[in-house]
Amino acid sequence: MATIKTTHVGSLPRGDELTPLLLARDKGEPYDAEAFDTAVAAAVDEAVRHQVEAGVSVVSDGELGKVGYSTYMIERLSGFGGHIDRRPAADLAEVPDLARKLSGIMGSQEFVRASCIGPVRKVTLQPLHDDIRRFKSALANHAAPGTEAFMNAASPGLITAFQVNRHYPSHEAYLADLADAMREEYETIVAEGFYLQLDCPDLAMSRHTGYQDATEAEFLKIAEANVEALNAATANIPPEKMRMHICWGNYEGPHDHDIPLERVIDIVLKARPATVLFEAANPRHEHEWKVWQDAKLPEHKVLAPGLIDTCSNYIEHPELIAQRIERFAAIVGPDRVLASTDCGFGTFAGYGKLDPIVTWRKLQSLREGADIAGARL
């Protein structure tokens, strides 16, 4: 019998009470700092309790203190300002009626989309220390001693994809300062006893969002540079202490403009983090388990396939999850498989269609499926 650990990508639903506080803070509006901290602490405590009850092996704080996984750093770093409207993804631009319907269901993403308008430098890590304090308190309340836990951080490349460069002479120059500015955040998370998860949708999703006008060759060059910056920023952190997540966008669109995994996998595998989280449950990418089968995987790499979809309120059957696990166990062995989710359950405050109750039940089904697979393996 094998033991298959479970986890998820990180972000969890913020809830109706926390969301307006996060959005007000993000927009620079007046807010009660003490009330904010109390609300976030309560939400993190509840999220950790639900994860433990669902049998999640490697838990997170749900990124509940952040308005979103890709824009939170503007309160920690200098060099950002203004607001720019985001272009629609290439697939959604072709189906505007669907895009409007999805916006009505999932929310309108009201957070600030700043751009880079000056030199990027670290200003404060106090919000990170607050996140760590709240997370450790919740773990002490609900998790057994020694429970594995992770915290998310934006990769340098992710920041460039969401905070468009309006200052630096080149993409590489922007990346270099981001790597220096983010390094302490990365190292602090690991020093505090957590796995560091670098979020890297810039290596896949950005092909049909921020870089949709680039040629494929130009995009791959950008992705290569992003991985080089990530590696430089994490040079002092052991690979086994890090995870990285790639995805093609956490929305229920056609996704027929997604770049195939086979075009980016060699770049992904150059990144230092040992564990790779990736989409493997949605209909556009489930078939790509064969790409992992054919790839030349370094022996230290751990595969963390997404086995449940985070765009649908369907709760996957444990047997289906077990079958999906077995595909990857056949490639690298059960000891190098970590059962995960396709993406986050609440990537931005006020955005997403999954009911929180369904979130916890999906994670419970993930645990049950991992147990079934473990018994057979």
C-alpha positions as CSV (number, residue, x, y, z in Angstrom):
1,M,0.0,0.0,0.0
2,A,1.2,3.5,-0.9
3,T,0.4,6.7,0.9
4,I,-0.6,9.4,-1.6
5,K,-0.5,12.9,-0.1
6,T,-3.0,15.6,-1.1
7,T,-2.8,19.3,-1.4
8,H,-4.3,22.1,-3.5
9,V,-3.0,25.1,-5.4
10,G,-3.5,27.7,-2.7
11,S,-6.2,30.3,-3.0
12,L,-9.5,29.6,-1.3
13,P,-12.8,31.5,-1.4
14,R,-12.6,34.8,0.5
15,G,-16.3,34.9,1.6
16,D,-18.8,37.8,1.6
17,E,-17.5,39.3,4.9
18,L,-13.8,39.4,3.9
19,T,-14.1,40.4,0.2
20,P,-15.2,44.0,0.6
21,L,-12.5,44.6,3.2
22,L,-9.8,43.3,0.8
23,L,-11.1,45.3,-2.1
24,A,-11.3,48.5,0.0
25,R,-7.7,48.0,1.2
26,D,-6.6,47.3,-2.4
27,K,-8.1,50.5,-3.7
28,G,-6.5,52.6,-0.9
29,E,-9.8,53.4,0.7
30,P,-10.0,53.9,4.5
31,Y,-10.4,50.7,6.5
32,D,-10.1,49.6,10.1
33,A,-6.8,47.8,10.3
34,E,-7.7,45.9,13.5
35,A,-11.1,44.8,12.1
36,F,-9.3,43.7,8.9
37,D,-6.8,41.6,10.9
38,T,-9.5,40.0,13.0
39,A,-11.6,39.1,9.9
40,V,-8.6,37.6,8.0
41,A,-7.5,35.7,11.1
42,A,-10.9,34.2,11.5
43,A,-11.1,33.3,7.8
44,V,-7.7,31.6,7.9
45,D,-8.6,29.7,11.0
46,E,-11.8,28.4,9.4
47,A,-10.0,27.5,6.2
48,V,-7.3,25.5,8.0
49,R,-9.9,23.7,10.0
50,H,-11.8,22.8,6.8
51,Q,-8.7,21.5,5.1
52,V,-7.7,19.4,8.1
53,E,-11.2,18.0,8.3
54,A,-11.1,17.2,4.6
55,G,-7.9,15.2,5.0
56,V,-5.6,17.6,3.1
57,S,-2.0,16.6,3.7
58,V,-0.2,19.8,2.8
59,V,-2.4,22.8,3.8
60,S,-2.2,26.5,3.1
61,D,-3.6,29.8,4.5
62,G,-5.7,30.1,1.4
63,E,-4.1,33.4,0.5
64,L,-7.0,35.0,2.4
65,G,-5.0,38.1,3.4
66,K,-4.4,39.0,-0.3
67,V,-6.9,40.5,-2.7
68,G,-5.4,38.2,-5.4
69,Y,-2.4,35.9,-6.1
70,S,-0.9,38.1,-8.8
71,T,-1.4,41.7,-7.6
72,Y,-0.8,41.7,-3.9
73,M,2.9,42.7,-4.1
74,I,2.0,46.3,-5.0
75,E,1.6,47.0,-1.3
76,R,5.0,45.4,-0.6
77,L,7.1,46.8,-3.4
78,S,7.7,50.3,-4.9
79,G,7.5,51.0,-8.6
80,F,3.8,50.3,-9.3
81,G,0.9,52.7,-9.9
82,G,-2.2,53.6,-11.9
83,H,-4.7,51.1,-13.3
84,I,-4.9,49.5,-16.8
85,D,-7.8,47.4,-18.1
86,R,-6.8,43.9,-18.8
87,R,-7.3,42.6,-22.4
88,P,-9.7,39.7,-22.7
89,A,-8.1,36.3,-23.2
90,A,-7.8,35.3,-26.9
91,D,-10.4,32.6,-26.6
92,L,-13.0,34.8,-24.8
93,A,-12.5,37.6,-27.2
94,E,-14.1,35.4,-29.9
95,V,-17.2,34.7,-27.8
96,P,-18.2,38.0,-26.2
97,D,-21.6,36.9,-25.2
98,L,-20.1,34.0,-23.2
99,A,-17.6,36.3,-21.7
100,R,-20.4,38.6,-20.4
101,K,-22.3,35.6,-19.0
102,L,-19.2,34.3,-17.2
103,S,-18.5,37.8,-15.8
104,G,-22.1,37.8,-14.4
105,I,-21.5,34.4,-12.7
106,M,-17.9,34.7,-11.6
107,G,-17.6,38.4,-10.8
108,S,-15.9,41.3,-12.5
109,Q,-12.5,41.3,-10.9
110,E,-12.6,44.7,-9.3
111,F,-9.0,44.8,-7.9
112,V,-6.4,47.3,-9.0
113,R,-4.4,46.4,-12.1
114,A,-1.3,48.6,-11.6
115,S,1.6,48.8,-14.1
116,C,5.3,49.2,-13.4
117,I,6.1,52.9,-13.6
118,G,9.3,53.2,-11.7
119,P,12.2,51.2,-10.1
120,V,11.0,48.1,-8.3
121,R,12.3,47.8,-4.7
122,K,11.2,46.1,-1.6
123,V,9.4,48.5,0.8
124,T,7.9,46.2,3.5
125,L,7.3,42.6,4.3
126,Q,4.9,43.3,7.2
127,P,1.9,41.9,5.3
128,L,3.8,38.7,4.8
129,H,4.7,38.5,8.5
130,D,1.0,39.1,9.3
131,D,0.0,36.3,7.0
132,I,2.6,34.0,8.7
133,R,1.4,34.9,12.2
134,R,-2.2,34.2,11.3
135,F,-1.4,31.0,9.5
136,K,0.7,29.6,12.4
137,S,-2.1,30.4,14.9
138,A,-4.6,28.5,12.8
139,L,-2.2,25.5,12.4
140,A,-1.7,25.4,16.2
141,N,-5.5,25.4,16.6
142,H,-6.4,22.7,14.2
143,A,-3.5,20.8,12.7
144,A,-1.4,18.0,14.3
145,P,2.2,18.9,15.1
146,G,4.4,18.5,12.1
147,T,1.6,19.0,9.6
148,E,3.1,20.1,6.3
149,A,2.1,23.5,5.0
150,F,2.9,25.9,2.2
151,M,2.5,29.5,1.3
152,N,2.2,31.1,-2.1
153,A,4.2,33.8,-3.7
154,A,4.1,35.4,-7.1
155,S,7.0,34.5,-9.3
156,P,8.9,37.3,-11.0
157,G,7.5,36.3,-14.4
158,L,3.9,36.3,-13.0
159,I,4.4,39.9,-11.8
160,T,5.5,41.0,-15.3
161,A,2.5,39.4,-16.8
162,F,0.0,41.3,-14.6
163,Q,1.9,44.5,-13.8
164,V,2.8,45.6,-17.4
165,N,6.3,47.2,-17.8
166,R,6.0,50.9,-18.4
167,H,9.5,51.8,-17.0
168,Y,12.3,49.4,-17.8
169,P,14.2,49.3,-21.1
170,S,13.7,45.6,-21.4
171,H,11.8,42.6,-20.0
172,E,15.0,41.2,-18.7
173,A,15.8,44.4,-16.8
174,Y,12.4,44.4,-15.2
175,L,12.8,40.7,-14.2
176,A,16.2,41.4,-12.7
177,D,14.9,44.0,-10.2
178,L,11.9,41.8,-9.4
179,A,14.1,38.9,-8.6
180,D,16.1,41.0,-6.2
181,A,12.9,42.6,-4.7
182,M,11.1,39.3,-4.1
183,R,14.0,37.2,-2.9
184,E,13.5,38.0,0.8
185,E,9.8,37.1,0.6
186,Y,10.7,33.7,-0.8
187,E,13.4,33.0,1.7
188,T,11.3,34.2,4.6
189,I,8.5,31.7,3.8
190,V,11.0,28.8,3.8
191,A,12.8,30.0,6.9
192,E,9.5,30.0,8.8
193,G,9.0,26.3,8.1
194,F,6.7,26.3,5.1
195,Y,7.1,25.1,1.5
196,L,7.3,28.0,-0.9
197,Q,5.0,27.8,-3.8
198,L,5.8,30.0,-6.8
199,D,2.8,30.7,-9.0
200,C,3.8,30.7,-12.6
201,P,0.8,31.0,-15.0
202,D,3.2,33.2,-17.0
203,L,4.6,30.0,-18.4
204,A,1.4,28.9,-20.0
205,M,-1.7,31.1,-19.5
206,S,0.1,34.3,-20.5
207,R,0.5,33.0,-24.1
208,H,-3.2,33.7,-24.8
209,T,-3.6,36.7,-22.3
210,G,-0.8,39.2,-21.9
211,Y,1.4,37.9,-24.8
212,Q,-1.3,36.9,-27.2
213,D,0.2,39.3,-29.9
214,A,3.6,37.8,-29.6
215,T,4.8,35.0,-31.9
216,E,5.2,31.6,-30.2
217,A,9.0,31.9,-30.5
218,E,8.8,35.3,-28.8
219,F,6.6,34.0,-26.0
220,L,9.0,31.0,-25.4
221,K,11.9,33.4,-25.1
222,I,10.0,35.4,-22.5
223,A,9.1,32.2,-20.6
224,E,12.8,31.2,-20.7
225,A,13.8,34.5,-19.2
226,N,11.1,34.2,-16.5
227,V,12.4,30.8,-15.4
228,E,16.0,32.2,-15.3
229,A,14.8,35.0,-13.0
230,L,12.9,32.6,-10.8
231,N,16.0,30.4,-10.5
232,A,18.2,33.4,-9.6
233,A,15.7,34.6,-7.0
234,T,15.5,31.2,-5.3
235,A,19.2,30.3,-5.6
236,N,19.5,30.0,-1.8
237,I,16.5,27.7,-1.3
238,P,16.7,23.9,-1.7
239,P,14.6,22.6,-4.6
240,E,12.8,20.2,-2.3
241,K,11.4,23.1,-0.3
242,M,9.7,24.6,-3.3
243,R,6.7,24.0,-5.5
244,M,5.7,25.7,-8.7
245,H,2.3,26.0,-10.3
246,I,1.6,26.4,-14.0
247,C,-1.9,26.8,-15.5
248,W,-3.8,28.1,-18.5
249,G,-6.3,30.3,-16.6
250,N,-8.9,29.5,-14.0
251,Y,-12.0,30.3,-16.0
252,E,-14.7,28.3,-17.8
253,G,-13.9,29.5,-21.3
254,P,-13.2,27.6,-24.5
255,H,-9.4,27.5,-23.9
256,D,-8.9,26.6,-27.6
257,H,-6.0,29.1,-27.7
258,D,-4.1,27.4,-24.9
259,I,-0.5,26.7,-25.8
260,P,0.1,22.9,-25.6
261,L,2.0,21.6,-22.6
262,E,4.5,19.9,-25.0
263,R,5.7,23.3,-26.2
264,V,6.6,24.6,-22.7
265,I,7.4,21.5,-20.7
266,D,11.2,21.7,-21.3
267,I,11.2,25.3,-20.0
268,V,9.1,24.3,-17.0
269,L,11.5,21.5,-16.1
270,K,14.4,24.0,-16.0
271,A,12.9,25.7,-13.0
272,R,14.5,24.9,-9.6
273,P,11.4,23.9,-7.6
274,A,11.2,20.1,-7.2
275,T,7.4,19.8,-7.2
276,V,5.4,20.9,-10.2
277,L,1.6,21.5,-9.9
278,F,-0.3,21.5,-13.2
279,E,-3.7,21.2,-14.7
280,A,-4.7,17.6,-15.5
281,A,-8.4,17.4,-14.9
282,N,-10.0,19.9,-17.3
283,P,-11.0,18.8,-20.8
284,R,-8.3,20.8,-22.6
285,H,-5.4,19.3,-20.7
286,E,-6.3,16.0,-19.1
287,H,-4.9,14.1,-22.1
288,E,-1.5,15.7,-21.5
289,W,-0.5,13.1,-19.0
290,K,1.1,11.4,-22.0
291,V,3.4,14.5,-22.3
292,W,4.7,13.9,-18.8
293,Q,5.1,10.2,-19.7
294,D,7.3,11.1,-22.7
295,A,9.3,13.9,-21.0
296,K,12.8,13.4,-19.6
297,L,11.9,14.0,-16.0
298,P,14.8,14.7,-13.5
299,E,14.7,12.1,-10.7
300,H,14.1,14.7,-8.0
301,K,10.9,16.1,-9.6
302,V,7.6,15.4,-7.9
303,L,4.4,15.6,-10.1
304,A,1.4,17.3,-8.5
305,P,-1.3,16.9,-11.1
306,G,-4.6,18.7,-10.8
307,L,-7.2,15.9,-10.3
308,I,-10.2,18.0,-9.6
309,D,-11.5,20.9,-11.6
310,T,-11.8,24.3,-9.9
311,C,-14.1,25.8,-12.5
312,S,-17.0,23.4,-11.9
313,N,-19.3,22.6,-8.9
314,Y,-19.3,19.0,-10.0
315,I,-17.7,16.9,-7.2
316,E,-15.4,14.4,-8.9
317,H,-16.0,10.8,-7.9
318,P,-13.2,9.3,-5.8
319,E,-12.8,6.4,-8.2
320,L,-12.2,8.9,-11.1
321,I,-9.6,10.7,-9.0
322,A,-7.9,7.3,-8.2
323,Q,-7.7,6.5,-11.9
324,R,-6.1,9.8,-12.6
325,I,-3.5,9.3,-9.8
326,E,-2.6,5.9,-11.2
327,R,-1.7,7.4,-14.6
328,F,1.0,9.5,-13.0
329,A,2.1,6.9,-10.5
330,A,2.8,4.7,-13.5
331,I,5.2,7.4,-14.8
332,V,7.2,8.4,-11.7
333,G,6.1,6.0,-9.0
334,P,3.6,6.7,-6.2
335,D,6.2,8.3,-4.0
336,R,6.6,11.1,-6.5
337,V,3.0,11.9,-6.9
338,L,1.2,14.6,-4.9
339,A,-2.6,14.7,-5.6
340,S,-3.6,18.3,-6.2
341,T,-6.2,20.6,-7.9
342,D,-6.1,22.2,-11.3
343,C,-5.9,25.8,-9.9
344,G,-7.0,27.9,-7.0
345,F,-10.6,27.9,-5.7
346,G,-10.7,31.7,-5.2
347,T,-7.9,33.3,-7.2
348,F,-9.2,36.9,-6.6
349,A,-11.5,38.3,-3.9
350,G,-15.0,38.3,-5.2
351,Y,-14.2,36.2,-8.2
352,G,-15.1,32.5,-8.8
353,K,-18.1,30.3,-9.2
354,L,-17.4,27.5,-6.7
355,D,-19.5,27.4,-3.6
356,P,-17.3,27.2,-0.5
357,I,-19.1,24.1,0.7
358,V,-18.4,22.4,-2.6
359,T,-14.7,23.4,-2.2
360,W,-14.4,21.4,1.0
361,R,-16.3,18.4,-0.4
362,K,-14.1,18.4,-3.5
363,L,-11.0,18.3,-1.2
364,Q,-12.6,15.4,0.8
365,S,-13.2,13.5,-2.4
366,L,-9.6,14.1,-3.4
367,R,-8.5,12.5,-0.1
368,E,-10.9,9.5,-0.7
369,G,-9.5,9.1,-4.2
370,A,-6.0,9.2,-3.0
371,D,-6.7,6.5,-0.5
372,I,-8.3,4.3,-3.1
373,A,-5.2,4.7,-5.4
374,G,-2.9,4.2,-2.5
375,A,-4.5,0.9,-1.6
376,R,-4.2,-0.4,-5.2
377,L,-0.6,0.9,-5.6
